Amino acid sequence: MNCPLETPETANLLLDYCSRKLSPENTAIFERHVEMCPACRRFAEGQRAVWSALDSWEAAPVSPDFDARLYSRLETGPTWRERVFGPLRSMSAYRGRLAAAAACLLLLVGVLLERPGKPVAVPAPPETALMDVQPEQVESALDAMDVLSEFSRKARPENPESKL
Amino acid sequence: MSDLILAPSQHRMTKRVQSGMGGAAAALDFDAELMLRVKEGDGASFGVLLDKHRSSVVHFLFRMIQNHAVAEELAQEVFLRVYRSRATYEPTAKFTTWLFRIATHLALNALRDGKHDRLQERLDDDLGEVPARQVSDKRPNVEQTLVYQARLNEIRRAIAQLPEKQRAAVLMHKYQEMEYSQIANVLNCSESAVKSLLFRAYEALRARLAHMA
């Protein structure tokens, strides 16, 4: 017989052998092999040690009032909290996926809102702004320019006071 | 065999179970028959199911969560869910598969909800909940008790260090003696995935516990 540890498919047969789940014929075949194969012998000894260690782990007995508590809960029916949060609790296993889906949805909404082709509000160019100027405003601006040119003429170098 | 035991009304139920589960092995699942009776309003059958599976569910949850109070709380939730979903129950699988699927789901949720960290911190404190070990001389002395508790602590830590799914698979395989197919059904994975989970889990346990031989 080939060593069962050589392939992962047959390695579980050793577990079955150690937990006495094999048929008597297969157990006899395995026993003959384990006697000759040091790797399988080590495996079987280790597995028996684990098995015996787990056997020694006794769970505490169930509380005597377990049934009474259960029946009292059955009689009272689900609490308001169980009614409200009960359906949500079953979704807790998918919390990560829900968060990822929500993030994807937000991203999609963002992309759709900012997609190219949508008219964007651009400030009007200065030329367009000039079109809105009234004639009175132009006139007063020209008057102001005249005043300024008069002032600058008077402030020329022949007027020494202007240097100050 | 069940033909000899069951009353005529139960024969009808057996036939329904057979048609629902589609296999001879499934037809022998008396628990499914009891659950169908619960579905029809027979509260006493629920009591029988509770009596039969109470300890195994509490012990499975205790070994998963490693806190007795939380394990009992979760076990209550398991049986509450069984009872409340009686109206929609269909025997499509073995009753214990369904029962342990609910229990495993609740245990994994409790571990993921963060109770896990708090529970691990309480691991040492919780040893006091363990019943006194029945050693051969029936009256263990202080030294024997200490050695036993140290050994037990090591076993519990080795189990607690396994990834959640591996832990569930080992506990169902070792203590509930479930078949690979049943564990696969509970964990919602393939049979080969269960074999692989178990192989890796026992490998880790051998590395941690082999010296106890």
Chai-1 contact restraints between the chains, C-beta under 6 A:
chainA,res_idxA,chainB,res_idxB,connection_type,confidence,min_distance_angstrom,max_distance_angstrom,comment,restraint_id
A,A11,B,F199,contact,1.0,0.0,6.0,A-B,restraint_1
A,N12,B,K195,contact,1.0,0.0,6.0,A-B,restraint_2
A,G46,B,R206,contact,1.0,0.0,6.0,A-B,restraint_3
A,G46,B,A210,contact,1.0,0.0,6.0,A-B,restraint_4
A,A49,B,A210,contact,1.0,0.0,6.0,A-B,restraint_5
A,A49,B,M212,contact,1.0,0.0,6.0,A-B,restraint_6
A,A49,B,A213,contact,1.0,0.0,6.0,A-B,restraint_7
A,V50,B,L205,contact,1.0,0.0,6.0,A-B,restraint_8
A,V50,B,R206,contact,1.0,0.0,6.0,A-B,restraint_9
A,V50,B,L209,contact,1.0,0.0,6.0,A-B,restraint_10
A,A53,B,I155,contact,1.0,0.0,6.0,A-B,restraint_11
A,A53,B,L209,contact,1.0,0.0,6.0,A-B,restraint_12
A,A53,B,M212,contact,1.0,0.0,6.0,A-B,restraint_13
A,L54,B,K174,contact,1.0,0.0,6.0,A-B,restraint_14
A,W57,B,I155,contact,1.0,0.0,6.0,A-B,restraint_15
A,A59,B,H59,contact,1.0,0.0,6.0,A-B,restraint_16
A,A59,B,F62,contact,1.0,0.0,6.0,A-B,restraint_17
A,A60,B,H68,contact,1.0,0.0,6.0,A-B,restraint_18
A,A60,B,E129,contact,1.0,0.0,6.0,A-B,restraint_19
A,A60,B,V130,contact,1.0,0.0,6.0,A-B,restraint_20
A,A60,B,P131,contact,1.0,0.0,6.0,A-B,restraint_21
A,V62,B,R54,contact,1.0,0.0,6.0,A-B,restraint_22
A,V62,B,S55,contact,1.0,0.0,6.0,A-B,restraint_23
A,V62,B,V58,contact,1.0,0.0,6.0,A-B,restraint_24
A,S63,B,E72,contact,1.0,0.0,6.0,A-B,restraint_25
A,L70,B,Q76,contact,1.0,0.0,6.0,A-B,restraint_26
A,L70,B,F79,contact,1.0,0.0,6.0,A-B,restraint_27
A,L74,B,Y83,contact,1.0,0.0,6.0,A-B,restraint_28
A,S92,B,N109,contact,1.0,0.0,6.0,A-B,restraint_29
